[in-house]
Each structure stands twice: as structure tokens, then as C-alpha cells.
Amino acid sequence: MSNYEEGSMEEMMAALEGGLKRINAGDVVKGTVISASNDSVFVNIGYMADGVISREELSYDEVVNPKDVVKPGDEIYVYILQVNDGEGNVALSKIKAEEHKVWDEFEESINEGKTLEVKVNEVVKGGVTANVKGVRAFIPASQLSSKYVEDLKSFVGKNLVVKVIELDKDKKKVILSRKEVEKAEAEVKKGEVWASLKKGERRTGTVTRLAKFGAFVDLGGIDGLIHNQDLSWKRILDPAEVVSVGDKVEVYVIDFDKEKGRISLGLKEVSENPWNSAGAKFKVNDIVQGTVVRLTDFGAFVEVAEGIEGLVHASQISEERVSKPSSVLNVGDKVKVKVLEIDTKNQKMSLSIKEAKNTEEREEIKDFLGDKSEGLTLGDLLKDKFKDFKFEE
């Protein structure tokens, strides 16, 4: 062999060796899948020999078919078990590579807030466990959800997106939380709702809670309040008269204040406002029957039709002076009232029990006297009616 040939061969071998990786057992390297059979996977790791992953070192699922896990061209991380498996190949493990790298993922999760997807394996004392790429992690019952968890077993087999909230690599301790992820998701939803809110718009929500003063409705992460007066056009004392917890309702946005975290909602339809037709139903001087629905120091509110109330001022309750309306009237009393004024624009009506009574008495006397009553006052009518009446001495 000539010196020229010798030099060329040495240069070729040096170039070949220089382009190959130096590997050792325990290293984690990236490789490219060459092929997959029913029992194993061949991987190019940039070494003079290809790497082989047995089915046992490919997945925790012992019956999985390697062809279902990887395909030619996939780039994967592998752990080097042996540089020479006895057959000239490098023995590799995908499982151990994942176990090695998963601690980096745990670190990123706890430091940067990144999430992981895990599958719950079993229920243990105080919570559940999940196998995260070979590492046993614990999820306390209090961290499974932002809502109360009644049955831990219902989570077994479920995939959950979680965050790492406690980590100790030396002790192999990993504690996860689904609750923290849900809280973050809720904050995102709240932001979206606040950004999209508009006064007067229609929204669909779910009734979450009832209070004496109204009903709370979830609009998608934020609760709005429907006050009793905005639940119905008729007067209600309890929101349960109109809605129940869990009801899906269509509401409109009356007003909102992001800084105070308040949203005012309405359930009653503006188009169904009974005052829209009040002018056609009632005229000044009409006498109608109503129900006392509220008493105040200055008078009584009487409902003359569903959703339409008028005020009987204390001076219009009786011919006699009434200092306290509750002394002569009770909520629920049926009374006849005369319409004195109607203001449909401002939804106000002035009524009189006294005038209704006087008008009815006039009509009765007119019926009794016939044509003689024409042009006479109530005093004249009474005087004429009782002119023949004599008191016994």
C-alpha cells in the first residue's frame, strides 16, 4: 500500500469517527425512528450501530404494539442501557428517557406554571395518584377540583391537566393540583366575559344561588345579580316564585362595574312591560278593583293589574284623617279605587279609595232619585234623600 493510500485511509477513518457520537450507558440522546415491528423499534442515534428498543422498554402498557406508539421518522429521546447488547446493537429505553426528562418538566411546571396532562391511577388515603412517565405523583383530594369532590373514585381513569405545586427530586416527591389549573382557567374566562360585556345585550346563564333580594346567575365564570324587581313585572317577595337553582335563563345586561365586580341583570322582557298598554286599559275617573301590595307612612300601593301599581296617598284613603295607612289597611286587602292621574312614561298612577267610594254613593243615590238628581251635589243628594227622616226625641 502506498503512503498516499495509507494517508487517505487514515483520514477517512478519522473523519468517520469524528462524525459519530461517543455514547455511554446512562446517557439520554435524541434519535430518529428507522422502523417498528411487533416486538421492537430500531432507532438511528448517530452512532456506528443502530439502537433497539424492546416492547418492555417502549411503553408502560405491556400489550401495546410498538407500531401504535411510534412510526418511521419520529424523533424521540432514548436512554442508553448498553452500548453493545451482544448482537452489535445499542440497547435503548424510551421509558427511562421519559423518567429522566420528566423531572425537567416538573421543574418547568413549578417554576414557570406550565401544565402537564396525567392519568389518574388509583385512590389512596387523602387523594389519588397518577403515573407521570414512570414517576408516581400524588394529587390531594383538596387539589382535585375548585369544587367540592364527593367521590374520589369518579376520577380514576380520567386524564387531568395539572400543575406541580410541590417537588422534591431527592425524595421522589411530586404533588400535583388540578384546582390551580381550574382557577387559572376561570380567571381567563372572567377576563373574556368582562371584555365582551355590553349594556342591553342578551346573555344565557345558569341560576347558581337565590337570596331574599334576588337571583345570582353564572354568565361563564362571573356571577351577575337579578334583583327581585328585575325578575318579573309583577311584584314578588321571593325569587323562587320565578326561578330555581340550576335553571338556564336568558337575561339582559342592565349595568356593570368591573372595578367593583358587579353585574346587574334583568329577566323580564322590556317588550312585555304592562305599562305599555296601561293607557289603553285605564282612563282618568275609572273605578277599578285592586289589591293592596305595600304600605308606607305616606300611603298604600295598590296593584290594579299584573305589574301595574298605583299610589293611594294617605289623604285619599278615607274622608276621615288617616295618620297611618296600616291602621286602616292591610297588605292583601281588596279595594276599589278611582284613577286620578296616569303617567305611563314614568310608570306612575295616582289612585283614590275615598273618591271611588264617593262616586259609587253618588251613583246609588242617582239610581234612587232618578231624573231629580241631575245637577245636584252629593250634599244636595243626601239632603234630598233624607228630607223626610225625623229623629225621635
C-alpha positions in Angstrom: 0.0 0.0 0.0 1.4 3.4 -0.9 1.9 6.2 1.5 -0.8 8.1 -0.4 -3.3 5.2 0.1 -2.3 4.9 3.8 -2.9 8.6 4.4 -6.2 8.5 2.7 -7.5 5.6 4.7 -6.4 7.2 8.0 -8.1 10.4 7.0 -11.3 8.5 6.1 -11.4 6.7 9.5 -10.7 9.9 11.4 -13.4 11.7 9.6 -15.8 8.8 10.2 -15.0 8.6 13.9 -15.2 12.3 14.2 -18.8 12.3 12.8 -20.0 9.7 15.2 -21.3 10.3 18.7 -19.4 9.0 21.7 -22.0 7.3 23.9 -22.1 5.7 27.3 -24.6 3.7 29.3 -26.9 6.1 31.2 -26.8 8.9 28.6 -30.1 10.3 27.2 -29.9 11.2 23.5 -32.2 12.1 20.7 -32.7 9.7 17.8 -34.9 9.1 14.8 -37.1 6.0 14.4 -36.0 3.8 11.5 -38.6 1.1 11.7 -41.0 -0.5 14.1 -42.1 -4.2 14.3 -44.5 -6.0 16.6 -41.7 -6.5 19.2 -39.2 -3.7 18.9 -38.2 -0.4 17.4 -34.9 0.5 15.6 -33.6 4.0 16.1 -30.8 5.9 14.5 -28.9 7.7 17.3 -25.9 8.9 15.1 -23.7 6.1 16.3 -22.0 3.4 14.3 -24.6 0.9 15.4 -28.4 1.4 15.5 -30.3 1.4 18.7 -33.0 -1.1 19.6 -36.0 -0.5 22.0 -37.7 -3.7 23.1 -41.5 -3.5 23.7 -40.9 -3.6 27.5 -38.7 -0.5 27.3 -41.1 1.3 24.9 -44.2 1.8 27.0 -45.8 1.1 30.4 -48.5 -0.7 28.5 -47.2 -4.3 28.3 -49.5 -5.3 25.5 -49.1 -2.3 23.3 -48.0 -2.8 19.7 -44.8 -0.7 19.0 -46.3 0.3 15.6 -49.0 2.1 17.5 -46.5 4.1 19.6 -44.0 5.4 17.0 -43.6 5.5 13.3 -40.6 5.9 11.0 -39.3 9.4 11.0 -40.4 10.2 14.6 -37.8 12.0 16.7 -37.7 10.6 20.3 -35.5 10.7 23.3 -33.9 7.4 24.4 -31.9 6.2 27.4 -28.8 4.1 26.7 -29.0 0.8 28.6 -26.0 -0.9 26.9 -23.6 0.3 24.2 -23.5 -3.3 22.9 -26.4 -5.6 23.6 -24.3 -8.7 22.4 -25.7 -8.6 18.9 -23.9 -5.4 17.8 -26.8 -3.1 18.6 -27.2 -0.4 21.3 -29.9 -1.3 23.8 -32.2 1.6 24.4 -35.2 2.6 26.6 -37.8 5.1 25.9 -39.4 4.7 29.3 -36.2 5.5 31.2 -35.6 8.5 29.0 -39.0 9.9 29.8 -38.4 9.2 33.5 -35.2 11.1 33.3 -36.7 14.1 31.4 -39.9 14.3 33.3 -38.2 15.9 36.2 -37.2 18.7 33.9 -40.9 19.1 33.1 -41.8 19.1 36.8 -39.3 21.9 37.3 -40.8 23.9 34.5 -44.3 23.4 35.9 -43.5 24.6 39.4 -41.2 27.4 38.3 -43.0 28.7 35.1 -46.6 27.5 35.7 -46.6 25.1 32.8 -49.2 22.4 32.8 -49.0 18.6 32.5 -51.6 16.0 31.4 -51.7 13.0 33.6 -54.0 9.9 34.0 -55.3 9.1 37.5 -54.4 5.6 38.5 -55.9 4.9 41.9 -57.5 6.2 45.1 -55.3 6.4 48.1 -55.7 7.9 51.6 -56.3 11.6 51.2 -56.4 11.7 47.4 -55.4 9.9 44.2 -52.2 9.0 42.4 -51.0 9.4 38.8 -48.1 7.8 37.0 -46.3 10.5 35.2 -43.8 8.9 32.8 -42.7 6.4 35.4 -42.9 8.8 38.4 -45.7 8.3 41.0 -47.3 11.6 41.7 -49.9 12.5 44.4 -53.0 14.7 43.9 -54.6 15.6 47.3 -58.4 15.5 47.4 -58.4 19.2 48.1 -56.5 19.8 44.9 -58.6 17.7 42.5 -61.1 20.5 41.8 -62.1 24.0 42.7 -65.5 22.5 43.6 -66.3 20.0 46.4 -65.3 16.4 45.4 -67.7 13.9 46.8 -66.4 10.7 45.1 -62.7 10.3 44.5 -63.3 7.0 42.6 -65.0 9.0 39.8 -61.6 10.4 38.8 -59.9 7.0 38.3 -59.0 6.6 34.7 -59.6 10.2 33.8 -57.0 12.4 32.1 -56.4 15.7 34.0 -54.4 18.8 33.1 -52.5 19.7 36.3 -49.7 21.8 37.7 -46.9 20.8 40.0 -47.3 22.6 43.4 -44.6 20.7 45.4 -41.4 19.0 44.3 -38.5 17.1 45.9 -36.4 15.2 43.4 -34.2 13.6 46.1 -37.2 12.1 47.9 -39.0 11.4 44.6 -41.9 13.5 45.9 -44.3 15.2 43.4 -47.6 16.8 44.4 -50.0 18.0 41.6 -53.0 20.2 41.5 -55.9 20.4 39.1 -57.5 23.1 41.3 -54.8 25.6 40.4 -55.4 25.0 36.7 -59.1 25.4 37.1 -58.6 28.7 39.0 -56.3 30.0 36.2 -58.8 28.9 33.5 -61.6 30.7 35.5 -59.6 33.9 35.5 -59.2 33.7 31.8 -62.9 33.2 31.3 -63.7 36.1 33.6 -61.4 38.3 31.6 -63.2 37.3 28.4 -66.6 37.9 29.9 -65.7 41.4 31.2 -64.1 42.3 27.9 -67.2 41.3 25.9 -70.0 42.8 28.2 -72.3 45.4 26.7 -75.3 47.1 28.3 -78.6 45.9 26.9 -77.2 42.7 25.3 -78.8 39.3 25.8 -76.9 36.5 27.5 -77.6 33.0 28.5 -76.6 31.9 32.1 -77.3 29.5 34.9 -79.0 30.3 38.2 -76.5 29.5 40.9 -77.9 30.9 44.1 -81.1 32.5 45.4 -81.2 35.3 48.1 -84.0 37.3 49.6 -83.3 40.2 47.3 -82.7 38.3 44.0 -81.1 35.5 42.0 -77.4 35.1 41.1 -76.7 33.9 37.5 -73.4 32.5 36.2 -72.5 34.1 32.9 -69.5 31.9 32.3 -67.2 32.4 35.3 -68.8 35.6 36.6 -72.0 35.9 38.6 -74.5 38.6 37.8 -77.4 39.6 40.0 -81.1 39.8 39.0 -82.8 41.9 41.7 -86.4 40.9 42.5 -87.8 43.9 40.7 -86.0 42.8 37.6 -87.2 39.2 37.7 -90.8 40.0 36.8 -93.1 42.8 36.0 -95.4 41.7 38.9 -94.3 42.3 42.5 -92.6 39.2 44.0 -91.4 38.6 47.6 -89.2 35.6 46.8 -87.1 34.9 43.7 -88.2 31.3 44.0 -91.5 32.4 42.6 -89.8 32.9 39.3 -86.6 30.8 39.1 -84.8 27.8 40.7 -81.1 27.0 41.1 -79.9 25.2 38.0 -82.3 27.0 35.6 -80.9 28.1 32.3 -82.1 31.6 31.7 -81.8 34.3 29.1 -81.1 37.6 30.7 -80.1 41.1 29.5 -77.3 43.2 30.9 -78.7 46.3 32.7 -75.4 47.7 34.0 -71.9 46.5 35.2 -68.9 47.8 37.1 -65.7 45.8 36.6 -63.8 47.6 39.4 -66.5 46.6 42.0 -67.1 43.2 40.3 -70.8 43.8 39.9 -73.2 43.0 37.1 -76.9 43.9 37.2 -79.1 41.7 35.1 -82.8 41.6 34.1 -85.0 38.7 33.3 -88.3 40.5 32.4 -88.7 41.5 28.8 -88.9 45.2 28.1 -91.4 44.5 25.3 -93.7 42.8 27.9 -93.9 45.9 30.1 -97.6 46.1 31.2 -97.3 49.9 31.4 -97.1 49.9 27.5 -100.8 49.1 27.4 -101.8 50.9 30.6 -103.0 54.0 28.8 -105.5 51.8 26.8 -106.7 49.8 29.8 -107.2 52.7 32.3 -108.6 56.2 32.0 -108.9 59.0 34.5 -112.1 58.7 36.6 -112.2 54.9 36.0 -113.2 52.9 39.1 -111.4 49.5 39.3 -110.7 46.9 41.9 -107.1 46.3 43.1 -105.1 44.6 45.8 -103.0 46.4 48.5 -99.4 45.2 47.9 -97.4 47.6 50.0 -98.0 50.1 52.9 -95.8 53.1 53.6 -96.1 56.1 56.0 -97.4 58.3 53.2 -99.9 55.9 51.6 -100.7 52.5 50.1 -99.6 50.9 46.8 -102.4 49.1 45.0 -101.9 46.7 42.1 -104.8 47.2 39.6 -103.4 44.8 37.0 -100.4 42.4 36.9 -97.3 44.6 37.0 -99.3 47.9 37.3 -99.4 49.6 40.7 -100.7 53.0 41.7 -100.4 55.1 44.9 -103.3 55.9 47.1 -102.0 58.8 49.2 -102.9 58.8 52.9 -105.3 61.8 52.2 -107.1 59.7 49.6 -107.8 56.6 51.8 -110.8 58.0 53.7 -112.9 61.1 54.4 -111.5 60.9 57.9 -107.9 61.8 58.6 -105.6 58.8 58.3 -102.3 59.3 60.1 -101.1 55.8 59.5 -102.3 53.8 56.4 -101.6 50.5 58.2 -104.2 51.3 60.8 -107.0 51.0 58.3 -105.5 48.8 55.5 -103.6 45.5 55.3 -101.4 44.0 52.6 -103.7 41.7 50.6 -106.9 43.8 51.1 -109.1 44.0 48.0 -110.2 47.6 47.5 -112.0 49.7 44.9 -110.0 52.8 43.7 -110.7 55.7 41.4 -108.0 56.6 38.8 -107.0 60.3 39.4 -103.9 60.5 37.2 -101.9 58.3 34.8 -98.3 58.8 33.7 -97.4 55.9 31.5 -94.0 57.4 30.6 -92.8 57.4 34.2 -95.0 54.4 35.1 -97.0 56.2 37.8 -100.6 56.2 38.7 -102.5 58.2 41.3 -105.5 56.5 42.9 -108.2 57.2 45.5 -110.2 54.9 47.7 -112.1 57.9 49.1 -113.2 59.1 45.6 -114.1 55.6 44.5 -116.4 55.3 47.5 -117.9 58.8 47.0 -118.5 58.1 43.3 -120.3 54.9 44.0 -122.5 56.6 46.6 -123.4 59.3 44.0 -124.4 56.6 41.5 -126.5 54.8 44.1 -128.4 58.0 45.1 -128.9 58.9 41.4 -130.4 55.5 40.8 -132.7 56.0 43.8 -133.8 59.5 42.8 -133.8 59.1 39.0 -134.0 62.4 37.0 -134.3 64.6 40.1 -130.6 64.1 40.8 -129.4 66.0 37.7 -127.1 68.9 38.6 -127.2 68.3 42.3 -124.1 67.9 44.6 -123.5 64.9 46.9 -124.6 67.1 49.8 -127.8 68.1 48.0 -128.5 64.5 47.1 -128.0 63.3 50.7 -130.2 66.2 51.9 -132.9 65.4 49.4 -132.7 61.7 50.1 -133.2 62.0 53.8 -135.5 65.1 53.9 -138.4 63.0 55.3 -136.3 61.4 58.0 -137.1 62.5 61.6 -135.0 61.9 64.7 -137.0 60.7 67.7 -136.9 63.0 70.7 
